[in-house]
Amino acid sequence: MPTILLILGAETRPFAKGDYNRGLFETAIATLQEHYTVLTTVVEEGYDVPTEIAKFKQADTVIFQYPVYWFMMPSVLKRYIDDVYVYGEFFGPGHDYGLNGLMEGKTFMLSTTWNAPLAVFDNPDSFFEGQSVAAALFPMRKSQAFCGLTELPHFSCHDVVSNPDFAHDQARYQQHLAQVFGLNGETGAIAVPVSAASSR
């Protein structure tokens, strides 16, 4: 059975308790566990570097779930990548920059939450100057590509602080996972205990 590694990179703050991201993380587990061997890491709870390296080696696909803070990943997720993406395990020597990843044959997906409304992307007159969500996630995407992973279609939720709608986003995510991973039949409603509060 193929293996998927789900990484929750949320960071608990007084203004952001992480419920939205934890809910999406648990939705992915519930959606995929009947079809895949599912490994999980909750970064904020701590991790062992050799264990995480072994998880990446076992996984066929890695899904990162995290909120976007100041247009970047939370600091705990950045620290995780700094610690775990070890030379000789994730990338190696070579003459062609960016083409020496050691995780080739694996895929990855980013599932992100934003306070930014979707309407401000792909619009030359808005804040992101016509850039897409994928373009805004360029550093994270290239970090994975540097290690040899190939992108799957990403997923994002928007306006989650000002106008949260977890039930709608959860249903969209189930549909996205079903399409990306070719799950048979309807995923149906999945009961995930999560607050609908705007706590990312």
Secondary structure as GFF3:
##gff-version 3
##sequence-region A 1 200
A	DSSP	beta_strand	3	8	.	.	.	ID=ss1
A	DSSP	alpha_helix	19	32	.	.	.	ID=ss2
A	DSSP	beta_strand	37	42	.	.	.	ID=ss3
A	DSSP	three_ten_helix	43	45	.	.	.	ID=ss4
A	DSSP	alpha_helix	49	58	.	.	.	ID=ss5
A	DSSP	beta_strand	61	67	.	.	.	ID=ss6
A	DSSP	alpha_helix	75	84	.	.	.	ID=ss7
A	DSSP	beta_strand	107	113	.	.	.	ID=ss8
A	DSSP	three_ten_helix	118	120	.	.	.	ID=ss9
A	DSSP	alpha_helix	133	136	.	.	.	ID=ss10
A	DSSP	alpha_helix	138	146	.	.	.	ID=ss11
A	DSSP	beta_strand	150	151	.	.	.	ID=ss12
A	DSSP	beta_strand	155	157	.	.	.	ID=ss13
A	DSSP	alpha_helix	166	181	.	.	.	ID=ss14
###
